[in-house]
Amino acid sequence: MQTNFKYFLIAFLFFAFSQSEAQLLDSVALAHADEITNMDSALANPDKVIKLVLRKKHLKKFPEEILKFKNLQYLDLSKNSIKEIPDGIDALSQLQFLSLSKTGLEHVSRDIGKLKNLRWINLNQNELVLLPPQFGDMEKLEIADMWSNNLSELPSTLQKLKNLKVLDLRNILFSDEQHRYIQELLPNTTVYLSPSCKCKW
């Protein structure tokens, strides 16, 4: 009798845990999902937060409270003042869409590579100089919008991004040699580049 109860308890806990994680939405459903646009509403029911849009909220850093939203799939923090994507970002294991456009972003944590469900990332019009090697670990990434940053080179690990369809690197100064290197890294990706500069590697 005790053994049967034990198995029942294990099964119940497994079911409860599995139900606490939201199913990943497809791109159409995610685009039309209800948006939460303020932190108070989000924190009132953190497990229900799927799509969080905090554009132009005068944020001075990445709000650590966001890391509580375990079912978050869409996060837009564009047009704030956020200098870094913090360690621990991988707590958002369900995240599919991430935008920090026009935030003054300077640093991306290596934990970004643990976002195994991320498909779309927008980091354009920022101050990034380097990407961590772990950027290449986002195996489902399809679109990376990086245009108008200060990148001087790209990690060779980007060659692991087999699902990457589009990489936008316009308005970034790269030499002819760097252009060739990028194309060799990602032969099956559409890469948008500005005309090369006469600069050295």
N, C-alpha and C positions, 0 to 999 in steps of 0.2 A: 504494500500500500504506500509506504514511504517512497519507494523507488518510483512508482507511478506519479506521485505528487511531485517528485524532484524533476522528472522529465517534463511534466506539465508546466512547472514553473520556468524551466529553461526555455521551453517553446514560447510561453507567453512573453517573457522578457525579450526574446529574439524578435517576435512579432511587433511588440511595442517599439523597440528600437528602430526596426525597419520602417515603421509607419511614421516615425518622427522626422525622417529625412524626406524632403520633397522630391518628387520625380523630376528629372531634368526635362525642361520644356524645349520643344523645337523652336527654331528661330522666329516663326510666325507667332506662335503662342507667347513667346517671351516679349516680342515687340508690342503685343497687345495686353500684356499683363498689367494689373493695377499698379500704379506707381505710388510709392510712399515718398513724400517730399520734405519731411522733417523728422528729426531724431526722436522727439517726444513720442510721436505716433509709432515709430519703429520700435522703440524700447518698451512700449506698452505690451507688445506681443512679439518678441524677437523671433520665435520659431515660424511665424507667418510671413516674415519679410523675404520676398522673392526679388523684388525690383525696387532699388533705392536710388533716387535721383536728388542729389544735393548740389546742383549747379548754382554758382553765384551766391553762396551762403556765407561768404566772408570767413571761411575756415582758415586757420593759420597753420594747421597740421592735419595729418591723417587722423580722424577720430578713432581712437582705440576701441570705442564701444561697438564699432561696426564688426569687429572680430567675433562678437557674440552671435551674429546672425548666421548660423550654421547652414541655413537653407538658401542663402542669398545667391542669386544667379546673375543679377544685373546690377552693376554699381557705376554710377556716373558722379564724379567729383570735380568735373571740369570747371574752370574759371574760378578757382579758389587760390589760396597761397599754401601749397603743399610741397615741401622740398624733398620728401622721400616717401617711397613705398616701404613700410616698416617690416622688420622681422616679424614673423608670425602671421603674415598675410595668407599663408597656406591653411590657416584655420577655415578659410572660406573655400572649402573643398568642392562646393557645387558651382562656383563662379564660372560663368561662360563669357561674360562681357565686362570689360573694365576700361573706363575712360578717365584719364587725368590730363586732358588737354588744357593748355594754357594755365598751368598751376605753378610754373617756375621750378618744376621737378628737376632735381640734380642727382638723385641716387635711387637705384632700384635694388631692393634686398635680393640676395641669392635665393630666398624662400619663394620667389616668384616661380621658380622652376617646378615647384610642387603643386602648382595649380593645374592638375591633369585634365580638367574639363574646360579650361579656358580656350575659346575659339576666336575671340576678337579682342584686340588691345589697341587703345588709342592713347599714345603718349606724345602727340604732336605739339609743336610750338612751345618747347620747353628748353631746358639747359643741360640736357644729358650729354656727358662726355664719353661715358663707357656703359656698356651693358654687361651684367655678370655672365660668366660662362653658363650658368644654370638657366639662362633665358632659352637655351636650346632644348631644355627638358620638357617644355610644354608641348607634349606630343600631339595634341588635338588642335593646336593653333592654326587658324586659317587666314586671318588678316591681321597684319601688324602695321599700324599707321604711326610712323616715326618722323614724318617730315618736319623740317625746320628745328633741328637740334644741333648740338655741337659735337656730334660723334666724330671721333678721329679714326676709329677702326671698329670692326665687328668681330666678335668671338667666333672661332672656327666651329664651335659647337652648334651654330645655326644650321649646319648641314644635316642635323638630326631632325629638323622640322619638315618631315616628309609630307605633311598635310597643308603646309603653308602655300596659299594660293596667291596672295598679294602682299608685297612689302613696299611701303612708300618711304623713300629716302630723299625726296626732293628737297631742294634748298639746304643741302649739306655739302660741304666742300670735300670731294674725294678726287684723287688722281685717276688717270687712265688705268694704272696698275691696280688700284683699289676697285675700280669698276669691274675689271676682269675677275679679280678675286671673289667679289660678291656674286657675280654671275656663276662662277664655278662652284661656289658653295651651294647655290640654290638654282640648279639648272631647270627645275620644273616649276619655278615660282616667277610670277610676273613682278619684276622689280622696277619701280619708278625712280629714276635718278635725274638730277640736274646735270648740265654739261660739266665735264671734268675740269678741275683746276690744274694749274701747272705746279702743284705742290708735291713735295716728297712724301713718302710713306711716314 
